[in-house]
Amino acid sequence: MKQIASLCALFVVLLLTGCNTVKGVGQDVQKAGQVLEDAARKR
């Protein structure tokens, strides 16, 4: 549970600092989704 919370916090920080356009937001959301999918597959 702590890992999920940490990942979510990291995602929010990256989202706020890394994307200046709508396209950037879409790419960040897609990358976050891929990270979550990979984490789910490993379990």
CHARMM-style PDB file with segment names, atoms N, HN, CA, C and O in Angstrom:
ATOM      1  N   MET     1       0.826  -1.192   0.000  1.00  0.00      PROA
ATOM      2  CA  MET     1       0.000   0.000   0.000  1.00  0.00      PROA
ATOM      3  C   MET     1       0.870   1.256   0.000  1.00  0.00      PROA
ATOM      4  O   MET     1       0.550   2.246  -0.658  1.00  0.00      PROA
ATOM      5  N   LYS     2       1.965   1.201   0.741  1.00  0.00      PROA
ATOM      6  HN  LYS     2       2.225   0.396   1.276  1.00  0.00      PROA
ATOM      7  CA  LYS     2       2.865   2.361   0.782  1.00  0.00      PROA
ATOM      8  C   LYS     2       3.513   2.593  -0.574  1.00  0.00      PROA
ATOM      9  O   LYS     2       3.764   3.734  -0.961  1.00  0.00      PROA
ATOM     10  N   GLN     3       3.786   1.503  -1.298  1.00  0.00      PROA
ATOM     11  HN  GLN     3       3.582   0.576  -0.983  1.00  0.00      PROA
ATOM     12  CA  GLN     3       4.385   1.647  -2.624  1.00  0.00      PROA
ATOM     13  C   GLN     3       3.422   2.345  -3.578  1.00  0.00      PROA
ATOM     14  O   GLN     3       3.831   3.199  -4.365  1.00  0.00      PROA
ATOM     15  N   ILE     4       2.164   1.989  -3.509  1.00  0.00      PROA
ATOM     16  HN  ILE     4       1.831   1.295  -2.870  1.00  0.00      PROA
ATOM     17  CA  ILE     4       1.165   2.610  -4.375  1.00  0.00      PROA
ATOM     18  C   ILE     4       1.042   4.093  -4.047  1.00  0.00      PROA
ATOM     19  O   ILE     4       0.975   4.931  -4.946  1.00  0.00      PROA
ATOM     20  N   ALA     5       1.013   4.410  -2.769  1.00  0.00      PROA
ATOM     21  HN  ALA     5       1.067   3.729  -2.038  1.00  0.00      PROA
ATOM     22  CA  ALA     5       0.925   5.814  -2.366  1.00  0.00      PROA
ATOM     23  C   ALA     5       2.158   6.582  -2.827  1.00  0.00      PROA
ATOM     24  O   ALA     5       2.053   7.726  -3.269  1.00  0.00      PROA
ATOM     25  N   SER     6       3.316   5.958  -2.724  1.00  0.00      PROA
ATOM     26  HN  SER     6       3.401   5.028  -2.365  1.00  0.00      PROA
ATOM     27  CA  SER     6       4.550   6.604  -3.175  1.00  0.00      PROA
ATOM     28  C   SER     6       4.531   6.831  -4.679  1.00  0.00      PROA
ATOM     29  O   SER     6       4.934   7.893  -5.153  1.00  0.00      PROA
ATOM     30  N   LEU     7       4.066   5.839  -5.430  1.00  0.00      PROA
ATOM     31  HN  LEU     7       3.739   4.976  -5.045  1.00  0.00      PROA
ATOM     32  CA  LEU     7       3.978   5.981  -6.877  1.00  0.00      PROA
ATOM     33  C   LEU     7       3.009   7.088  -7.268  1.00  0.00      PROA
ATOM     34  O   LEU     7       3.282   7.861  -8.185  1.00  0.00      PROA
ATOM     35  N   CYS     8       1.890   7.163  -6.581  1.00  0.00      PROA
ATOM     36  HN  CYS     8       1.668   6.534  -5.835  1.00  0.00      PROA
ATOM     37  CA  CYS     8       0.911   8.211  -6.864  1.00  0.00      PROA
ATOM     38  C   CYS     8       1.479   9.593  -6.562  1.00  0.00      PROA
ATOM     39  O   CYS     8       1.280  10.529  -7.336  1.00  0.00      PROA
ATOM     40  N   ALA     9       2.175   9.724  -5.460  1.00  0.00      PROA
ATOM     41  HN  ALA     9       2.337   8.963  -4.831  1.00  0.00      PROA
ATOM     42  CA  ALA     9       2.784  11.007  -5.099  1.00  0.00      PROA
ATOM     43  C   ALA     9       3.844  11.392  -6.128  1.00  0.00      PROA
ATOM     44  O   ALA     9       3.923  12.549  -6.542  1.00  0.00      PROA
ATOM     45  N   LEU    10       4.644  10.435  -6.533  1.00  0.00      PROA
ATOM     46  HN  LEU    10       4.580   9.495  -6.197  1.00  0.00      PROA
ATOM     47  CA  LEU    10       5.662  10.698  -7.544  1.00  0.00      PROA
ATOM     48  C   LEU    10       5.023  11.119  -8.864  1.00  0.00      PROA
ATOM     49  O   LEU    10       5.500  12.041  -9.525  1.00  0.00      PROA
ATOM     50  N   PHE    11       3.961  10.449  -9.237  1.00  0.00      PROA
ATOM     51  HN  PHE    11       3.575   9.699  -8.699  1.00  0.00      PROA
ATOM     52  CA  PHE    11       3.256  10.781 -10.469  1.00  0.00      PROA
ATOM     53  C   PHE    11       2.727  12.213 -10.427  1.00  0.00      PROA
ATOM     54  O   PHE    11       2.851  12.949 -11.405  1.00  0.00      PROA
ATOM     55  N   VAL    12       2.151  12.600  -9.324  1.00  0.00      PROA
ATOM     56  HN  VAL    12       2.050  12.001  -8.529  1.00  0.00      PROA
ATOM     57  CA  VAL    12       1.611  13.957  -9.194  1.00  0.00      PROA
ATOM     58  C   VAL    12       2.732  14.987  -9.314  1.00  0.00      PROA
ATOM     59  O   VAL    12       2.578  16.002  -9.993  1.00  0.00      PROA
ATOM     60  N   VAL    13       3.844  14.726  -8.660  1.00  0.00      PROA
ATOM     61  HN  VAL    13       3.969  13.901  -8.108  1.00  0.00      PROA
ATOM     62  CA  VAL    13       4.978  15.655  -8.734  1.00  0.00      PROA
ATOM     63  C   VAL    13       5.472  15.769 -10.173  1.00  0.00      PROA
ATOM     64  O   VAL    13       5.706  16.871 -10.668  1.00  0.00      PROA
ATOM     65  N   LEU    14       5.628  14.634 -10.837  1.00  0.00      PROA
ATOM     66  HN  LEU    14       5.438  13.738 -10.434  1.00  0.00      PROA
ATOM     67  CA  LEU    14       6.084  14.656 -12.228  1.00  0.00      PROA
ATOM     68  C   LEU    14       5.072  15.346 -13.133  1.00  0.00      PROA
ATOM     69  O   LEU    14       5.442  16.077 -14.051  1.00  0.00      PROA
ATOM     70  N   LEU    15       3.823  15.110 -12.871  1.00  0.00      PROA
ATOM     71  HN  LEU    15       3.522  14.516 -12.125  1.00  0.00      PROA
ATOM     72  CA  LEU    15       2.776  15.730 -13.668  1.00  0.00      PROA
ATOM     73  C   LEU    15       2.815  17.244 -13.529  1.00  0.00      PROA
ATOM     74  O   LEU    15       2.687  17.964 -14.520  1.00  0.00      PROA
ATOM     75  N   LEU    16       2.988  17.722 -12.327  1.00  0.00      PROA
ATOM     76  HN  LEU    16       3.092  17.137 -11.523  1.00  0.00      PROA
ATOM     77  CA  LEU    16       2.993  19.161 -12.091  1.00  0.00      PROA
ATOM     78  C   LEU    16       4.257  19.842 -12.609  1.00  0.00      PROA
ATOM     79  O   LEU    16       4.214  21.002 -13.019  1.00  0.00      PROA
ATOM     80  N   THR    17       5.370  19.134 -12.593  1.00  0.00      PROA
ATOM     81  HN  THR    17       5.405  18.192 -12.261  1.00  0.00      PROA
ATOM     82  CA  THR    17       6.626  19.766 -12.990  1.00  0.00      PROA
ATOM     83  C   THR    17       7.025  19.486 -14.430  1.00  0.00      PROA
ATOM     84  O   THR    17       7.766  20.265 -15.029  1.00  0.00      PROA
ATOM     85  N   GLY    18       6.543  18.388 -14.990  1.00  0.00      PROA
ATOM     86  HN  GLY    18       5.940  17.755 -14.503  1.00  0.00      PROA
ATOM     87  CA  GLY    18       7.070  17.941 -16.270  1.00  0.00      PROA
ATOM     88  C   GLY    18       6.263  18.250 -17.504  1.00  0.00      PROA
ATOM     89  O   GLY    18       6.801  18.154 -18.608  1.00  0.00      PROA
ATOM     90  N   CYS    19       5.026  18.610 -17.384  1.00  0.00      PROA
ATOM     91  HN  CYS    19       4.589  18.688 -16.488  1.00  0.00      PROA
ATOM     92  CA  CYS    19       4.225  18.765 -18.586  1.00  0.00      PROA
ATOM     93  C   CYS    19       3.634  20.172 -18.672  1.00  0.00      PROA
ATOM     94  O   CYS    19       2.982  20.659 -17.748  1.00  0.00      PROA
ATOM     95  N   ASN    20       3.882  20.789 -19.792  1.00  0.00      PROA
ATOM     96  HN  ASN    20       4.411  20.394 -20.543  1.00  0.00      PROA
ATOM     97  CA  ASN    20       3.394  22.154 -20.000  1.00  0.00      PROA
ATOM     98  C   ASN    20       2.294  22.217 -21.042  1.00  0.00      PROA
ATOM     99  O   ASN    20       1.703  23.276 -21.250  1.00  0.00      PROA
ATOM    100  N   THR    21       2.015  21.123 -21.687  1.00  0.00      PROA
ATOM    101  HN  THR    21       2.495  20.263 -21.517  1.00  0.00      PROA
ATOM    102  CA  THR    21       1.001  21.109 -22.737  1.00  0.00      PROA
ATOM    103  C   THR    21       0.038  19.949 -22.519  1.00  0.00      PROA
ATOM    104  O   THR    21       0.299  19.051 -21.719  1.00  0.00      PROA
ATOM    105  N   VAL    22      -1.060  19.981 -23.230  1.00  0.00      PROA
ATOM    106  HN  VAL    22      -1.272  20.711 -23.880  1.00  0.00      PROA
ATOM    107  CA  VAL    22      -2.033  18.887 -23.159  1.00  0.00      PROA
ATOM    108  C   VAL    22      -1.401  17.596 -23.667  1.00  0.00      PROA
ATOM    109  O   VAL    22      -1.655  16.521 -23.123  1.00  0.00      PROA
ATOM    110  N   LYS    23      -0.595  17.698 -24.688  1.00  0.00      PROA
ATOM    111  HN  LYS    23      -0.389  18.571 -25.130  1.00  0.00      PROA
ATOM    112  CA  LYS    23       0.090  16.522 -25.218  1.00  0.00      PROA
ATOM    113  C   LYS    23       1.011  15.926 -24.153  1.00  0.00      PROA
ATOM    114  O   LYS    23       1.086  14.707 -24.001  1.00  0.00      PROA
ATOM    115  N   GLY    24       1.693  16.768 -23.436  1.00  0.00      PROA
ATOM    116  HN  GLY    24       1.632  17.759 -23.559  1.00  0.00      PROA
ATOM    117  CA  GLY    24       2.577  16.315 -22.365  1.00  0.00      PROA
ATOM    118  C   GLY    24       1.815  15.610 -21.268  1.00  0.00      PROA
ATOM    119  O   GLY    24       2.279  14.601 -20.738  1.00  0.00      PROA
ATOM    120  N   VAL    25       0.646  16.130 -20.917  1.00  0.00      PROA
ATOM    121  HN  VAL    25       0.268  16.950 -21.347  1.00  0.00      PROA
ATOM    122  CA  VAL    25      -0.188  15.493 -19.893  1.00  0.00      PROA
ATOM    123  C   VAL    25      -0.591  14.101 -20.358  1.00  0.00      PROA
ATOM    124  O   VAL    25      -0.531  13.143 -19.587  1.00  0.00      PROA
ATOM    125  N   GLY    26      -0.997  13.991 -21.604  1.00  0.00      PROA
ATOM    126  HN  GLY    26      -1.046  14.770 -22.230  1.00  0.00      PROA
ATOM    127  CA  GLY    26      -1.392  12.695 -22.144  1.00  0.00      PROA
ATOM    128  C   GLY    26      -0.259  11.689 -22.107  1.00  0.00      PROA
ATOM    129  O   GLY    26      -0.470  10.522 -21.779  1.00  0.00      PROA
ATOM    130  N   GLN    27       0.929  12.131 -22.438  1.00  0.00      PROA
ATOM    131  HN  GLN    27       1.101  13.080 -22.704  1.00  0.00      PROA
ATOM    132  CA  GLN    27       2.080  11.242 -22.416  1.00  0.00      PROA
ATOM    133  C   GLN    27       2.407  10.813 -20.996  1.00  0.00      PROA
ATOM    134  O   GLN    27       2.737   9.651 -20.756  1.00  0.00      PROA
ATOM    135  N   ASP    28       2.319  11.742 -20.053  1.00  0.00      PROA
ATOM    136  HN  ASP    28       2.051  12.686 -20.247  1.00  0.00      PROA
ATOM    137  CA  ASP    28       2.597  11.405 -18.658  1.00  0.00      PROA
ATOM    138  C   ASP    28       1.579  10.415 -18.113  1.00  0.00      PROA
ATOM    139  O   ASP    28       1.937   9.484 -17.391  1.00  0.00      PROA
ATOM    140  N   VAL    29       0.319  10.611 -18.455  1.00  0.00      PROA
ATOM    141  HN  VAL    29       0.028  11.367 -19.042  1.00  0.00      PROA
ATOM    142  CA  VAL    29      -0.722   9.688 -17.994  1.00  0.00      PROA
ATOM    143  C   VAL    29      -0.502   8.308 -18.598  1.00  0.00      PROA
ATOM    144  O   VAL    29      -0.677   7.292 -17.925  1.00  0.00      PROA
ATOM    145  N   GLN    30      -0.124   8.277 -19.853  1.00  0.00      PROA
ATOM    146  HN  GLN    30       0.018   9.102 -20.400  1.00  0.00      PROA
ATOM    147  CA  GLN    30       0.127   6.997 -20.510  1.00  0.00      PROA
ATOM    148  C   GLN    30       1.303   6.271 -19.856  1.00  0.00      PROA
ATOM    149  O   GLN    30       1.231   5.065 -19.619  1.00  0.00      PROA
ATOM    150  N   LYS    31       2.371   6.989 -19.566  1.00  0.00      PROA
ATOM    151  HN  LYS    31       2.429   7.969 -19.758  1.00  0.00      PROA
ATOM    152  CA  LYS    31       3.535   6.376 -18.917  1.00  0.00      PROA
ATOM    153  C   LYS    31       3.180   5.860 -17.530  1.00  0.00      PROA
ATOM    154  O   LYS    31       3.620   4.780 -17.134  1.00  0.00      PROA
ATOM    155  N   ALA    32       2.395   6.619 -16.801  1.00  0.00      PROA
ATOM    156  HN  ALA    32       2.038   7.496 -17.123  1.00  0.00      PROA
ATOM    157  CA  ALA    32       1.983   6.185 -15.465  1.00  0.00      PROA
ATOM    158  C   ALA    32       1.139   4.914 -15.561  1.00  0.00      PROA
ATOM    159  O   ALA    32       1.290   4.003 -14.748  1.00  0.00      PROA
ATOM    160  N   GLY    33       0.266   4.855 -16.539  1.00  0.00      PROA
ATOM    161  HN  GLY    33       0.143   5.595 -17.200  1.00  0.00      PROA
ATOM    162  CA  GLY    33      -0.539   3.658 -16.744  1.00  0.00      PROA
ATOM    163  C   GLY    33       0.314   2.446 -17.050  1.00  0.00      PROA
ATOM    164  O   GLY    33       0.032   1.345 -16.578  1.00  0.00      PROA
ATOM    165  N   GLN    34       1.355   2.645 -17.836  1.00  0.00      PROA
ATOM    166  HN  GLN    34       1.585   3.539 -18.220  1.00  0.00      PROA
ATOM    167  CA  GLN    34       2.249   1.547 -18.159  1.00  0.00      PROA
ATOM    168  C   GLN    34       2.994   1.069 -16.920  1.00  0.00      PROA
ATOM    169  O   GLN    34       3.191  -0.133 -16.740  1.00  0.00      PROA
ATOM    170  N   VAL    35       3.406   1.991 -16.073  1.00  0.00      PROA
ATOM    171  HN  VAL    35       3.246   2.967 -16.220  1.00  0.00      PROA
ATOM    172  CA  VAL    35       4.096   1.622 -14.834  1.00  0.00      PROA
ATOM    173  C   VAL    35       3.175   0.803 -13.943  1.00  0.00      PROA
ATOM    174  O   VAL    35       3.592  -0.204 -13.371  1.00  0.00      PROA
ATOM    175  N   LEU    36       1.932   1.232 -13.827  1.00  0.00      PROA
ATOM    176  HN  LEU    36       1.594   2.050 -14.292  1.00  0.00      PROA
ATOM    177  CA  LEU    36       0.973   0.500 -13.001  1.00  0.00      PROA
ATOM    178  C   LEU    36       0.696  -0.888 -13.571  1.00  0.00      PROA
ATOM    179  O   LEU    36       0.589  -1.859 -12.821  1.00  0.00      PROA
ATOM    180  N   GLU    37       0.579  -0.985 -14.896  1.00  0.00      PROA
ATOM    181  HN  GLU    37       0.665  -0.197 -15.506  1.00  0.00      PROA
ATOM    182  CA  GLU    37       0.360  -2.285 -15.531  1.00  0.00      PROA
ATOM    183  C   GLU    37       1.540  -3.218 -15.276  1.00  0.00      PROA
ATOM    184  O   GLU    37       1.351  -4.392 -14.957  1.00  0.00      PROA
ATOM    185  N   ASP    38       2.745  -2.699 -15.416  1.00  0.00      PROA
ATOM    186  HN  ASP    38       2.898  -1.745 -15.676  1.00  0.00      PROA
ATOM    187  CA  ASP    38       3.936  -3.515 -15.181  1.00  0.00      PROA
ATOM    188  C   ASP    38       3.987  -3.979 -13.727  1.00  0.00      PROA
ATOM    189  O   ASP    38       4.329  -5.130 -13.453  1.00  0.00      PROA
ATOM    190  N   ALA    39       3.653  -3.098 -12.806  1.00  0.00      PROA
ATOM    191  HN  ALA    39       3.376  -2.163 -13.028  1.00  0.00      PROA
ATOM    192  CA  ALA    39       3.661  -3.461 -11.393  1.00  0.00      PROA
ATOM    193  C   ALA    39       2.615  -4.549 -11.109  1.00  0.00      PROA
ATOM    194  O   ALA    39       2.862  -5.463 -10.323  1.00  0.00      PROA
ATOM    195  N   ALA    40       1.458  -4.442 -11.751  1.00  0.00      PROA
ATOM    196  HN  ALA    40       1.258  -3.699 -12.390  1.00  0.00      PROA
ATOM    197  CA  ALA    40       0.406  -5.434 -11.546  1.00  0.00      PROA
ATOM    198  C   ALA    40       0.808  -6.796 -12.119  1.00  0.00      PROA
ATOM    199  O   ALA    40       0.475  -7.838 -11.554  1.00  0.00      PROA
ATOM    200  N   ARG    41       1.520  -6.777 -13.232  1.00  0.00      PROA
ATOM    201  HN  ARG    41       1.791  -5.931 -13.691  1.00  0.00      PROA
ATOM    202  CA  ARG    41       1.951  -8.040 -13.838  1.00  0.00      PROA
ATOM    203  C   ARG    41       2.987  -8.763 -12.985  1.00  0.00      PROA
ATOM    204  O   ARG    41       3.027  -9.993 -12.957  1.00  0.00      PROA
ATOM    205  N   LYS    42       3.819  -8.000 -12.294  1.00  0.00      PROA
ATOM    206  HN  LYS    42       3.786  -7.001 -12.316  1.00  0.00      PROA
ATOM    207  CA  LYS    42       4.865  -8.605 -11.469  1.00  0.00      PROA
ATOM    208  C   LYS    42       4.320  -9.280 -10.234  1.00  0.00      PROA
ATOM    209  O   LYS    42       4.989 -10.140  -9.661  1.00  0.00      PROA
ATOM    210  N   ARG    43       3.137  -8.920  -9.811  1.00  0.00      PROA
ATOM    211  HN  ARG    43       2.594  -8.221 -10.276  1.00  0.00      PROA
ATOM    212  CA  ARG    43       2.557  -9.492  -8.592  1.00  0.00      PROA
ATOM    213  C   ARG    43       1.831 -10.741  -8.865  1.00  0.00      PROA
ATOM    214  OT1 ARG    43       1.283 -11.351  -7.946  1.00  0.00      PROA
TER     215      ARG     43
END
